[in-house]
Amino acid sequence: MEPRLKAFRGRTVHQEIRRVQLDRVKVLLSTTDLPTKQIAAQTGFNSVQYLTRVFHNVTGLTPANYRKRMRW
């Protein structure tokens, strides 16, 4: 299944799951006042630290900085 998904989407299953998780994180950061810890739990991240590391690697911003930037 994974090779077919990668051929169709251009991403592995893991990459697609991570993309969907991060898209949800972005929505929650920009539209709610939920604490990052709660956002991490709701989006399947085991810890705030792991969410922050993954989020920063992908976006170049911490979740807090992303939230500030999206709300200015």
Steps between C-alpha positions, in 0.01 A plus 500: 500500500772750591671498158166570333429788739845643444453476125157662524570768761876532473531426873534195720221404738700646789555827313130525419400437862749764617369748241142452618606530866687824435215645296271440798757651738513813282121533504483459877784747560346764280135462602502405869665592828561137591831441676768336287493199731132444421559551128781244510272247669211563259717462192684183597833635621640333813640821646516874451874471447459254212224710343718809529800327340299357208306824451818708499675265256211531255396864540812670635288634788415381846129444564494813719660713228265356239201589719626856549568544129158370398321732744675832451 
